[in-house]
Structure formats: structure tokens, C-alpha cells
Amino acid sequence: MGVVLSRSLFIKQAILTLALAVVLSLASSTIQFFEGVRYQKEQIDQNFDELLAVVEKPLAEAIFRLDTAFAQQQINSLLSTPSIAHVEVRDELGELFVGATAKERNFSISHSLADYFLSDLQVYDRSLRLEMPVFQAGHLIVLPEKRYLLDKILKEHFSSLTYNLFKDLLLASLISLVFYFLVTHPLMRLTESLTALEHNHSLPLSRAFYRHHRSDELGHLQATFSRLWNKLSAALSDLERSNSHTKAMIEHAADGILLLDENNNITLVNTAAEYMLKRKEKDLHSASLESLHVPSSWQPFLQTLSSLQINEPLTVETLYRIQHIELPVEIRLAKYTIQNKVETLLLIRDVSERKETEAHIHHLAYYDPVTNLPNRQYLADKLHEAIQRHPQRLSYSAVVFMDLDRFKTINDSLGHNVGDQLLCCVATQLAFLVEENMVFSRMGGDEFAFLLTHVGNDKELVEKAINGFADSVMYACQQVKKAGHHEVHITASLGATIFDGNEGSAEVILKQADTALYRAKESGRNTFALYKSEMQAVSDARLEMEKALHHATEFKLFNLYYQPQTNDKNELIGAEALIRWKDEKKGFISPAEFIPVAEEIGLIVEIGHWVLNEALSQVAAWLKEGKWQLSWRMSINVSPIQFQQAGFLPMLKAQLEKHDVPASCVDLEITENMLLNDLSSCLEKMNAIKALGVHLSIDDFGTGYSSLKYLKSLPIDRLKIDQSFVRDLLTDKSDEAIVHAVIAMAKALNISVLAEGVETLPHYDRLREIHCFFYQGYYFGHPLPPSEFIAAFVPDLPKFPLS
């Protein structure tokens, strides 16, 4: 059907007309048929009433007389009528009196079809009764033959149906021919003319067409097409202009596209712009360009847009407001002229991801990830800017370096997580001191810095201001800080330099502040130092020391010397292992000089490990040679930083097992200042060391800051009185009182006491008088290399001068 209807208009009209004629004819005939069926049903009822009326009385009399033969004769006469299929006569009790069925006959119509059309045809049931005498005889039941009746009806209507169908088809054909000549043929001529318009400027129609169709619809259609063609020719140039627009937009497009007219009204929007701006094209057409911008960005953009020259594209960045969100965009502006009209093309690109990436990179480059403070590079850049802008000799600025005292010990003992939290806590507290003219940064590790610009014009007043600021910083650092589950006490050392722009470079200024910081550390920490020119030589010497110390640690250029320890009976009770470093250029360097530097630059753990390994190795060798007694102790100094290491205890166990040295031969010496860091952690570790069988001593006792009340809970074996008290024992009553107090306290706590720095016989005698029975010092022997120590002290014990 689809193929047929796709042909010419005449074919379509003819087919549809004939189909409509057939449908209408069949509908009309169907209506007539059903009307005929209804009429025939009425005739059938009437015929059956007349037929049954004839036999009612005879059948009633037959029942009254019980004459079945006569009754049978009557119903047989009824069955002779082809419209009756079955007859029954029942008495007054409903019992069958007589009955008969017509012979089976063949019909072209089925029972179901007959039942469908004659479904309401009744089964005829007549009462049989006598008037004289009055008698209710029974019932006559007659079933009509519906197939016969329907067949008769169809035959009567078939001829009428055939006639009507033929008549309607003939009429439809005539109408189609008339339609062809009046409409279809002229339309074909008009269509052919329109097809030829590509090569002609007017419609090439015959004069007959104009004559016959000048005033009808086809004539109007021809005139309308003529006018449309003229307009279409004019519109072709506009279409070319529109096509040029499209090409121009495609050539310039990056992401979203907005086209503005001469009045900067939006005339075109592409899909990418709709998606980016979260607005439909119809909304953007009615909106002003200003509505897309963040208020602060509109005026600069408008000025750029107004000053844009023809055919001079420009790329700018601005901020759009998209559903209450600021969106950074990059816009390529291009203004051009088409057919004497100026238009502006906006090629819009979302650069939010690029901006976020740039901001992230900038933050990584200039901010510390732990404290979120500016980093060293940020401070250096700001310092460089300050030097460039500095009004020389008119204003002073300053750089203040700050270093947290004992931070490495805390970081190593409590963990890096606690250390990071402590740094954040310090940064938060010190941030309250930062003013508008300051930059507060983390330089790395536990070192912070402040840049204070334009502090003042009077250098003396500036120095006082910097001193006051340093005091505020140190006070803030001294406050108790919460790091994790720990309350941490910490102090800070500060160094500062004041500059006026004549120093030359930021590197020089930073080096000066760093030098002042080292001077503050050397002064005892928790203090402040202002840079002086003479400090530079000291700083250079320290850097040289650090370099040499790294070299010595890497190549194990240290040696262990051993100093004897004796009792009051002139017996050797052990020795202390003392590290010695002989530099190629400077010769022997005192441990008091390089050990603090090693602690600061993080080499003390490695050095301490080497000392322990070397001392135990020597004890093991002497034990095998029979030159060391099991009752003697090898005293080994342990740095607080090394002691606080999480791996110190496993390392100690491994060294004892490695060298197969009895734990009772080892005495670890720790300082009381170490207990300030974390007493509970230290106590736990000291108990574990005692469980191994290793002895513990408090070295330089009396010089630290630990509370004496903690002494009773510490699992220590011996107190070593610092040599500073022993040296002036005979001349200074205060020192003598301190020594007396230490000895008495140790005796009460059942702890032995060893006096260091015993250099003369009077010192030795006085110590014995006040009941100090263990000694170490030059009076008994200087520290010696292993072979010399054995040769001097071991073979002929006791061998110490007593007078």
C-alpha cells in the first residue's frame, strides 16, 4: 500500500475514491441487510403465530382424549414446513406426549453463523387448553430452523448488494476522471513548470492554463509561487551571509560561542555555551552580557570590548557567575564586518581546572604542607621584593630566624606525627603575633622565620622593637602545647638581622639571620641574638665543623679512649669509654665541642651506635684475653637523642648478643636533662634496660633540671657527681654542701656515688672522709687508647698512688 500511495496524485485519488466507494457501498448494504434481517424476524414470528394457531386446538383435544396418533399426525404436518426443525407436545405435568424432529438437511450456512445473526429468534412455546370443558392440556414447543431462515434472508439480499456495489464503483470512476481533468492534470503542468524554475526566471505555463485557472485556486497557487520565487531569489544572498557566519564561528570556535551585534546584544549561542553557562539559548538572547559577569569583572571587560579594533583578535581572562559560582574563563574576542554590519565573536573557554592546577602548584611551591605557612622560597621572594623596593637609608627591616630547642629529641622519641602536630601548634600560636607588615614562614624542619618590613627609621629603636618581638615569640613558645595525647614543654632560640637595603642580596641577609641563630643556640638556647659582623667568622667555623664531622662520621675517623674508675681500696672497678676525634688540620677536637654539633645536625645517633659497638667489641676482646673481670663495668655515654630512639632497646639487645658480652659488664650513662622530655616513656625504657641486666648511671648529676622527687622512682645504680662540684670541693663551701647532699641522698636511696674530676690527693682524701668511695679522674689516670689502658692499669692492680 505504501508503494501505491507513493505514486502520482491521480493514482492516489483514484485508488482512495474507489476504496471509499467500496466501503460506503458495503456499509450501506450491511445496514440494509440488518434492517432486512430485523424485518424478516418480524415476518417469521407472524408466520409461526399463524401456523401454530391452526394446530393448537386439535392438539389440546388429542391430549384430552389421550389420542397420541392424532397428535403425532398434527406435529408431522408442522414438520412439513422447512422453517421448523423440531416439535414437542408435553402434558400438563411436563411429560413428553409426542415429539418429532425434521429430517437432516444440508445448508451452506453453519449453526454458529445462524445463531449469531438470529440469536434473538425465540423457541416458540404455546399453552394448550380447552374452553369446553375447561382443561389445561399442556404445551406445544416448536424450534425454528435458523439455518433455513438465514439462507432465505441472504438470498433475498444478495442481488441488492451486487447492484449497489456496481453502481457505486461506476460513480467513483467517473468522479476520478473528472478530478483528473480538473485538478490533477493542471497540477502536473504547474509542477513541471516549478521544476524548470532552476533554469528560468518565470513560470513557463501555457495560455490555456492561465485562461482556465486565472481565478481558481490553481491560479492563486501559481501567482503565490511566482511571488515566493522572487522572494527566494532575494533570500539567497542572505543565506550566503548566514553561511559565512557559520563558517567564521567554526573557524574560531574553541568551546562556547557567543555572537554580539553592534549594540553588544547576544544574537547567537552554541550548545557548548549553553552547557558552560547553564542557561538556554532563549534565556541568553534576552539577557544582557553584563548579567554573565561577576560585578567586579564587568567594567574592565567592557572597556576591553569597547576598545577592541576590527580584525584585531584579543584574548582576555575574566570571571563569570554561573548559578552563584564564580567561573574563571578565557575569552577570545574577534570583531569583524560582514555586509556593512559589525559583529563581535566571543570564543569562551572554561579555565577553572587550569586555575586550580596553577593554584595547587603555587601552593606546593610556596607553602609548607605541614603547617600551611609560607615556605623558605616564599620568604626569599618577599625578601627580594622588599630589598628592591626598600627606600635605602630611610627605613629598616628585619629577618628573625627561630629554631625549636630539643625538637629533634621530641620528634624522635614521640614520633613524627606528634612532631608535626607540635609544629602546627607552634605555627598557630605564633600566627597571633603576625601583623600586616610581617611574613611568617616555615623554613624547614623545626626552623621558622619572620620578615618584618619597614620597622622604623631609627636603628636603635628598631633593635629594641626586634628584641621585644623576640621576647614575645619566646614567651609564646614556652607555653604548654598539646600534641596528640602529650603535653609538651618547648623553648625556642632566635636570631635576627636588621637591614636597610644595602646588604646586596636576600641570600646575604638570610645567612646573617642564620648566623645569629647559631650564636643564640651556643649561648645556651631559649635566648635571642642579634647579628653582629664579628659573628660571621664563628658561623663559618661552625659550617666547617659540620662538614668535617660529616666526613669523620662517614669514614669512622673516631677513636675510643678508656679512663679507669676505682674504689676506695685502690681497686679497678671499670672504665669509661670516651670518644676522641683527631682532625687532619686541627688535631684533637674536644667532645664538648663536636658532640653538641653532632646532636644538632642529626649525626649523634650514628656516632652513638658506633661508640656502643666499638666499646662492646673491646670488652669482648678483653674478656677472651682474660684482661677484663666480670665484675667490672664499661661505662658508655648515651645521648638523650639516641636514648629516645624507638629502636634503641632492640639495638642494645642486638649488640649484646652480637659481641656476647654479659649485660652486667655494661653501664649506660644518661643525663638527668633527658628525663625532662617524657618521664613516663624514659622510665619504661630504663626498666626494660635494667631487665636485661645492664647498669644505669646518671651522668653529671647536679647540673640538670630534673626534680629530685623523681629520683626515687628511677631504676638507677649510680650517680656521677659532676666534676664542676668536685673541682672546688676544698675551697667552695657551696660545692662541698652539694656533694654532701648528693652522697646523703644516694645513701638513703641505696644508690652508689662516683665522683668525677678527681685530680689531686686532697680531693681524694676529702671525698673518702665524706663517704664517697668510687672515683674517676686524672689523679687515677688519663683516658688512654685500649692497648695503653691495659698496659697501664690492668696487669698490676692495684697500682694507684695514694700519697
ChimeraX attribute file (.defattr): number of C-alpha atoms within 10 A of each C-alpha:
attribute: neighborCount
match mode: 1-to-1
recipient: residues
	/A:1	5
	/A:2	6
	/A:3	6
	/A:4	10
	/A:5	13
	/A:6	10
	/A:7	10
	/A:8	11
	/A:9	16
	/A:10	18
	/A:11	16
	/A:12	13
	/A:13	18
	/A:14	19
	/A:15	17
	/A:16	15
	/A:17	18
	/A:18	19
	/A:19	14
	/A:20	15
	/A:21	21
	/A:22	18
	/A:23	14
	/A:24	15
	/A:25	21
	/A:26	17
	/A:27	12
	/A:28	14
	/A:29	20
	/A:30	14
	/A:31	12
	/A:32	15
	/A:33	19
	/A:34	12
	/A:35	12
	/A:36	16
	/A:37	19
	/A:38	14
	/A:39	12
	/A:40	16
	/A:41	19
	/A:42	13
	/A:43	12
	/A:44	16
	/A:45	14
	/A:46	11
	/A:47	13
	/A:48	16
	/A:49	13
	/A:50	11
	/A:51	13
	/A:52	17
	/A:53	12
	/A:54	12
	/A:55	17
	/A:56	18
	/A:57	16
	/A:58	16
	/A:59	28
	/A:60	26
	/A:61	18
	/A:62	18
	/A:63	24
	/A:64	17
	/A:65	10
	/A:66	14
	/A:67	15
	/A:68	15
	/A:69	10
	/A:70	17
	/A:71	22
	/A:72	20
	/A:73	12
	/A:74	17
	/A:75	22
	/A:76	17
	/A:77	11
	/A:78	22
	/A:79	18
	/A:80	12
	/A:81	13
	/A:82	14
	/A:83	20
	/A:84	19
	/A:85	22
	/A:86	19
	/A:87	22
	/A:88	18
	/A:89	29
	/A:90	19
	/A:91	20
	/A:92	17
	/A:93	9
	/A:94	10
	/A:95	11
	/A:96	13
	/A:97	20
	/A:98	20
	/A:99	17
	/A:100	16
	/A:101	15
	/A:102	17
	/A:103	10
	/A:104	7
	/A:105	9
	/A:106	8
	/A:107	11
	/A:108	8
	/A:109	14
	/A:110	12
	/A:111	12
	/A:112	11
	/A:113	13
	/A:114	17
	/A:115	14
	/A:116	9
	/A:117	15
	/A:118	17
	/A:119	11
	/A:120	9
	/A:121	15
	/A:122	12
	/A:123	10
	/A:124	15
	/A:125	15
	/A:126	16
	/A:127	16
	/A:128	23
	/A:129	21
	/A:130	16
	/A:131	9
	/A:132	6
	/A:133	8
	/A:134	8
	/A:135	14
	/A:136	16
	/A:137	22
	/A:138	22
	/A:139	24
	/A:140	24
	/A:141	17
	/A:142	25
	/A:143	17
	/A:144	21
	/A:145	17
	/A:146	22
	/A:147	24
	/A:148	19
	/A:149	19
	/A:150	22
	/A:151	14
	/A:152	13
	/A:153	17
	/A:154	15
	/A:155	10
	/A:156	13
	/A:157	16
	/A:158	12
	/A:159	10
	/A:160	13
	/A:161	18
	/A:162	13
	/A:163	12
	/A:164	16
	/A:165	18
	/A:166	13
	/A:167	12
	/A:168	18
	/A:169	18
	/A:170	12
	/A:171	13
	/A:172	20
	/A:173	16
	/A:174	12
	/A:175	15
	/A:176	20
	/A:177	14
	/A:178	12
	/A:179	15
	/A:180	18
	/A:181	12
	/A:182	13
	/A:183	14
	/A:184	19
	/A:185	14
	/A:186	19
	/A:187	17
	/A:188	14
	/A:189	15
	/A:190	22
	/A:191	14
	/A:192	14
	/A:193	18
	/A:194	19
	/A:195	12
	/A:196	14
	/A:197	15
	/A:198	9
	/A:199	7
	/A:200	11
	/A:201	12
	/A:202	15
	/A:203	19
	/A:204	14
	/A:205	15
	/A:206	11
	/A:207	9
	/A:208	10
	/A:209	14
	/A:210	14
	/A:211	10
	/A:212	13
	/A:213	17
	/A:214	15
	/A:215	10
	/A:216	10
	/A:217	11
	/A:218	18
	/A:219	18
	/A:220	13
	/A:221	15
	/A:222	21
	/A:223	14
	/A:224	11
	/A:225	17
	/A:226	17
	/A:227	11
	/A:228	12
	/A:229	17
	/A:230	12
	/A:231	11
	/A:232	14
	/A:233	11
	/A:234	11
	/A:235	12
	/A:236	11
	/A:237	11
	/A:238	13
	/A:239	12
	/A:240	11
	/A:241	14
	/A:242	13
	/A:243	12
	/A:244	13
	/A:245	16
	/A:246	11
	/A:247	12
	/A:248	13
	/A:249	18
	/A:250	11
	/A:251	9
	/A:252	15
	/A:253	18
	/A:254	15
	/A:255	16
	/A:256	20
	/A:257	23
	/A:258	24
	/A:259	20
	/A:260	19
	/A:261	15
	/A:262	12
	/A:263	9
	/A:264	15
	/A:265	18
	/A:266	20
	/A:267	15
	/A:268	16
	/A:269	19
	/A:270	16
	/A:271	14
	/A:272	16
	/A:273	22
	/A:274	18
	/A:275	12
	/A:276	15
	/A:277	18
	/A:278	12
	/A:279	14
	/A:280	14
	/A:281	18
	/A:282	12
	/A:283	10
	/A:284	22
	/A:285	16
	/A:286	11
	/A:287	13
	/A:288	13
	/A:289	16
	/A:290	14
	/A:291	13
	/A:292	16
	/A:293	19
	/A:294	19
	/A:295	12
	/A:296	10
	/A:297	14
	/A:298	18
	/A:299	13
	/A:300	10
	/A:301	17
	/A:302	14
	/A:303	10
	/A:304	15
	/A:305	17
	/A:306	9
	/A:307	9
	/A:308	16
	/A:309	14
	/A:310	13
	/A:311	12
	/A:312	10
	/A:313	15
	/A:314	15
	/A:315	13
	/A:316	13
	/A:317	15
	/A:318	17
	/A:319	21
	/A:320	22
	/A:321	15
	/A:322	16
	/A:323	11
	/A:324	8
	/A:325	10
	/A:326	14
	/A:327	18
	/A:328	20
	/A:329	18
	/A:330	17
	/A:331	22
	/A:332	19
	/A:333	22
	/A:334	21
	/A:335	21
	/A:336	16
	/A:337	12
	/A:338	11
	/A:339	7
	/A:340	7
	/A:341	9
	/A:342	14
	/A:343	21
	/A:344	24
	/A:345	24
	/A:346	26
	/A:347	22
	/A:348	23
	/A:349	20
	/A:350	19
	/A:351	15
	/A:352	15
	/A:353	10
	/A:354	11
	/A:355	13
	/A:356	12
	/A:357	12
	/A:358	12
	/A:359	12
	/A:360	13
	/A:361	12
	/A:362	12
	/A:363	17
	/A:364	14
	/A:365	15
	/A:366	19
	/A:367	21
	/A:368	18
	/A:369	12
	/A:370	12
	/A:371	19
	/A:372	15
	/A:373	22
	/A:374	22
	/A:375	23
	/A:376	21
	/A:377	15
	/A:378	22
	/A:379	24
	/A:380	18
	/A:381	13
	/A:382	16
	/A:383	24
	/A:384	18
	/A:385	12
	/A:386	19
	/A:387	21
	/A:388	13
	/A:389	10
	/A:390	19
	/A:391	13
	/A:392	13
	/A:393	11
	/A:394	12
	/A:395	18
	/A:396	22
	/A:397	25
	/A:398	24
	/A:399	25
	/A:400	28
	/A:401	29
	/A:402	26
	/A:403	25
	/A:404	21
	/A:405	20
	/A:406	19
	/A:407	22
	/A:408	21
	/A:409	23
	/A:410	22
	/A:411	19
	/A:412	17
	/A:413	23
	/A:414	20
	/A:415	15
	/A:416	13
	/A:417	12
	/A:418	20
	/A:419	22
	/A:420	18
	/A:421	17
	/A:422	25
	/A:423	23
	/A:424	17
	/A:425	17
	/A:426	23
	/A:427	20
	/A:428	13
	/A:429	16
	/A:430	16
	/A:431	14
	/A:432	9
	/A:433	13
	/A:434	14
	/A:435	10
	/A:436	7
	/A:437	11
	/A:438	17
	/A:439	20
	/A:440	23
	/A:441	26
	/A:442	26
	/A:443	22
	/A:444	12
	/A:445	13
	/A:446	20
	/A:447	20
	/A:448	23
	/A:449	26
	/A:450	19
	/A:451	22
	/A:452	22
	/A:453	23
	/A:454	19
	/A:455	19
	/A:456	15
	/A:457	14
	/A:458	11
	/A:459	16
	/A:460	10
	/A:461	12
	/A:462	19
	/A:463	19
	/A:464	11
	/A:465	14
	/A:466	23
	/A:467	18
	/A:468	12
	/A:469	14
	/A:470	23
	/A:471	16
	/A:472	14
	/A:473	20
	/A:474	22
	/A:475	13
	/A:476	19
	/A:477	23
	/A:478	16
	/A:479	14
	/A:480	13
	/A:481	19
	/A:482	15
	/A:483	18
	/A:484	14
	/A:485	7
	/A:486	13
	/A:487	12
	/A:488	18
	/A:489	16
	/A:490	21
	/A:491	20
	/A:492	25
	/A:493	28
	/A:494	31
	/A:495	27
	/A:496	31
	/A:497	24
	/A:498	24
	/A:499	22
	/A:500	21
	/A:501	22
	/A:502	10
	/A:503	12
	/A:504	13
	/A:505	14
	/A:506	19
	/A:507	12
	/A:508	11
	/A:509	23
	/A:510	21
	/A:511	15
	/A:512	26
	/A:513	26
	/A:514	25
	/A:515	27
	/A:516	29
	/A:517	29
	/A:518	22
	/A:519	24
	/A:520	24
	/A:521	20
	/A:522	13
	/A:523	13
	/A:524	11
	/A:525	19
	/A:526	20
	/A:527	19
	/A:528	27
	/A:529	23
	/A:530	21
	/A:531	23
	/A:532	14
	/A:533	9
	/A:534	8
	/A:535	15
	/A:536	17
	/A:537	10
	/A:538	14
	/A:539	19
	/A:540	12
	/A:541	11
	/A:542	16
	/A:543	12
	/A:544	11
	/A:545	17
	/A:546	18
	/A:547	11
	/A:548	16
	/A:549	22
	/A:550	14
	/A:551	12
	/A:552	16
	/A:553	16
	/A:554	12
	/A:555	9
	/A:556	12
	/A:557	13
	/A:558	17
	/A:559	16
	/A:560	19
	/A:561	20
	/A:562	24
	/A:563	23
	/A:564	26
	/A:565	25
	/A:566	22
	/A:567	16
	/A:568	16
	/A:569	11
	/A:570	18
	/A:571	16
	/A:572	24
	/A:573	17
	/A:574	24
	/A:575	21
	/A:576	22
	/A:577	25
	/A:578	19
	/A:579	20
	/A:580	17
	/A:581	19
	/A:582	14
	/A:583	14
	/A:584	8
	/A:585	7
	/A:586	8
	/A:587	9
	/A:588	11
	/A:589	13
	/A:590	12
	/A:591	14
	/A:592	8
	/A:593	10
	/A:594	18
	/A:595	16
	/A:596	15
	/A:597	19
	/A:598	20
	/A:599	19
	/A:600	18
	/A:601	12
	/A:602	15
	/A:603	19
	/A:604	22
	/A:605	20
	/A:606	13
	/A:607	22
	/A:608	19
	/A:609	16
	/A:610	17
	/A:611	21
	/A:612	22
	/A:613	18
	/A:614	17
	/A:615	23
	/A:616	23
	/A:617	18
	/A:618	18
	/A:619	24
	/A:620	21
	/A:621	15
	/A:622	15
	/A:623	16
	/A:624	10
	/A:625	9
	/A:626	10
	/A:627	14
	/A:628	20
	/A:629	15
	/A:630	17
	/A:631	11
	/A:632	17
	/A:633	23
	/A:634	25
	/A:635	25
	/A:636	23
	/A:637	21
	/A:638	20
	/A:639	20
	/A:640	22
	/A:641	23
	/A:642	22
	/A:643	21
	/A:644	26
	/A:645	18
	/A:646	14
	/A:647	11
	/A:648	16
	/A:649	17
	/A:650	9
	/A:651	15
	/A:652	18
	/A:653	13
	/A:654	13
	/A:655	18
	/A:656	20
	/A:657	12
	/A:658	13
	/A:659	17
	/A:660	14
	/A:661	19
	/A:662	17
	/A:663	20
	/A:664	16
	/A:665	21
	/A:666	25
	/A:667	23
	/A:668	20
	/A:669	22
	/A:670	21
	/A:671	20
	/A:672	21
	/A:673	17
	/A:674	19
	/A:675	20
	/A:676	14
	/A:677	20
	/A:678	17
	/A:679	14
	/A:680	10
	/A:681	13
	/A:682	19
	/A:683	16
	/A:684	12
	/A:685	17
	/A:686	20
	/A:687	16
	/A:688	14
	/A:689	19
	/A:690	16
	/A:691	11
	/A:692	16
	/A:693	15
	/A:694	21
	/A:695	23
	/A:696	23
	/A:697	25
	/A:698	23
	/A:699	23
	/A:700	21
	/A:701	23
	/A:702	20
	/A:703	14
	/A:704	14
	/A:705	12
	/A:706	17
	/A:707	11
	/A:708	11
	/A:709	8
	/A:710	11
	/A:711	15
	/A:712	14
	/A:713	10
	/A:714	17
	/A:715	18
	/A:716	21
	/A:717	18
	/A:718	21
	/A:719	22
	/A:720	22
	/A:721	25
	/A:722	19
	/A:723	18
	/A:724	14
	/A:725	23
	/A:726	23
	/A:727	18
	/A:728	14
	/A:729	20
	/A:730	14
	/A:731	9
	/A:732	12
	/A:733	11
	/A:734	12
	/A:735	17
	/A:736	20
	/A:737	13
	/A:738	16
	/A:739	23
	/A:740	16
	/A:741	12
	/A:742	19
	/A:743	23
	/A:744	17
	/A:745	16
	/A:746	18
	/A:747	14
	/A:748	10
	/A:749	13
	/A:750	13
	/A:751	17
	/A:752	17
	/A:753	26
	/A:754	21
	/A:755	26
	/A:756	22
	/A:757	19
	/A:758	20
	/A:759	19
	/A:760	15
	/A:761	14
	/A:762	13
	/A:763	19
	/A:764	23
	/A:765	15
	/A:766	15
	/A:767	25
	/A:768	15
	/A:769	10
	/A:770	13
	/A:771	15
	/A:772	24
	/A:773	18
	/A:774	24
	/A:775	27
	/A:776	25
	/A:777	20
	/A:778	14
	/A:779	17
	/A:780	25
	/A:781	19
	/A:782	15
	/A:783	21
	/A:784	18
	/A:785	16
	/A:786	19
	/A:787	10
	/A:788	13
	/A:789	18
	/A:790	16
	/A:791	11
	/A:792	15
	/A:793	18
	/A:794	16
	/A:795	10
	/A:796	10
	/A:797	11
	/A:798	13
	/A:799	14
	/A:800	16
	/A:801	9
	/A:802	13
	/A:803	7
